[in-house]
Every structure is written in C-alpha cells, then in structure tokens.
Amino acid sequence: MTSFEGSLDGSVAVHRMVRLKRELDAEEAYVDAFAEWDASGEHALWDQTAGDGLGE
C-alpha cells in the first residue's frame, strides 16, 4: 500500500465517521422534537384531525 492509498483509506474513514455523527445528531434531534411535541399536548389535536376524511 502506498502512502497515497493509506490517505484515501483514512479519508474514507473520516467521511464515514462524519456521516455517522450526522445521523446520530439527527436521531437525537428527532427524539427531542417528538418529546417536546408530545409534552405540548398538540398530539391530542392531531389525534382528533388525523382521520378526517378517511374511510368516507
């Protein structure tokens, strides 16, 4: 393996780590947003209107 090939392997690893970090951050943000929405009571409004027009 040349030095250049080793650099590419390292670059690929860094890109994968960055992508994984973004995915984990997004997952955490989604969990936080859902918890905030759930605590707000807006889910009750959603439940009342989510089925409007279905099954008719």
C-alpha positions in Angstrom: 0.0 0.0 0.0 1.3 3.4 -0.9 1.1 6.5 1.3 -1.5 7.9 -1.1 -3.7 4.8 -0.7 -3.4 5.0 3.1 -4.5 8.6 2.9 -7.5 7.6 0.9 -8.4 4.9 3.4 -8.2 7.4 6.2 -10.3 9.9 4.2 -13.0 7.3 3.7 -13.0 6.5 7.4 -13.3 10.2 8.3 -16.1 10.7 5.9 -17.9 7.6 7.3 -17.4 9.0 10.8 -18.8 12.4 9.9 -21.9 10.8 8.2 -22.5 8.6 11.3 -22.2 11.6 13.6 -24.8 13.5 11.4 -27.1 10.5 11.6 -26.8 10.3 15.3 -27.3 14.0 15.8 -30.4 13.9 13.6 -31.8 11.0 15.5 -31.3 12.8 18.8 -32.9 16.0 17.4 -35.9 13.9 16.3 -36.3 12.3 19.7 -36.1 15.8 21.3 -38.6 17.3 18.9 -41.0 14.4 19.4 -40.7 14.7 23.2 -41.4 18.4 23.0 -44.4 17.9 20.7 -45.8 15.1 23.0 -45.4 17.3 26.1 -47.1 20.2 24.4 -50.5 18.4 24.2 -50.6 19.0 20.5 -50.9 15.3 19.9 -54.5 15.4 21.2 -55.3 17.9 18.4 -53.5 15.7 15.9 -55.4 12.6 17.0 -58.7 14.5 16.5 -58.0 15.5 13.0 -55.7 12.8 11.7 -58.5 10.7 10.5 -60.6 13.4 8.9 -61.9 12.3 5.5 -60.6 8.8 5.8 -63.0 5.9 5.3 -65.7 8.1 3.9 
